[in-house]
Amino acid sequence: MDYAIQVDNLRKQYGEQEAVKGISFTVEKGSLFAFLGTNGAGIYRRI
């Protein structure tokens, strides 16, 4: 499959605080996807 985005085991830390703990995902071309925070705020993009 040909993906617009492919992420494997992404991690992000701010000092001692681990914000992202090993997330993996794929997004197919032509898809609509969004990232939502704990308060429901987020961003979306069409690829």
Legacy VTK file of the C-alpha trace (Angstrom):
# vtk DataFile Version 3.0
C-alpha trace
ASCII
DATASET POLYDATA
POINTS 47 float
0.000 0.000 0.000
1.208 3.520 -0.795
0.721 5.818 2.219
0.869 9.619 2.416
2.129 9.311 6.019
3.667 6.363 7.832
4.864 6.709 11.443
6.487 3.927 13.486
7.134 4.146 17.241
7.131 7.970 17.482
8.214 9.366 20.858
8.460 12.969 22.108
9.737 14.294 25.443
9.741 17.752 26.997
12.443 17.559 29.638
11.431 14.664 31.912
7.801 14.631 30.646
7.099 12.035 27.955
4.319 13.522 25.799
4.085 10.822 23.111
4.801 7.208 24.018
5.519 5.086 20.956
2.617 5.872 18.607
2.457 4.172 15.191
-0.027 4.868 12.384
-0.479 5.186 8.625
-2.612 7.583 6.567
-3.694 6.655 3.054
-3.492 9.192 0.222
-6.752 11.130 -0.149
-7.720 10.596 3.517
-8.876 13.133 6.066
-7.224 12.736 9.470
-7.068 14.628 12.761
-5.065 14.769 15.972
-7.072 15.627 19.067
-5.713 16.693 22.433
-7.175 15.780 25.817
-9.444 18.840 25.724
-10.721 18.014 22.221
-8.699 20.742 20.521
-6.714 19.602 17.548
-5.787 19.959 13.918
-6.935 18.191 10.780
-5.555 17.887 7.274
-6.614 16.367 3.978
-3.765 14.549 2.274
LINES 1 48
47 0 1 2 3 4 5 6 7 8 9 10 11 12 13 14 15 16 17 18 19 20 21 22 23 24 25 26 27 28 29 30 31 32 33 34 35 36 37 38 39 40 41 42 43 44 45 46
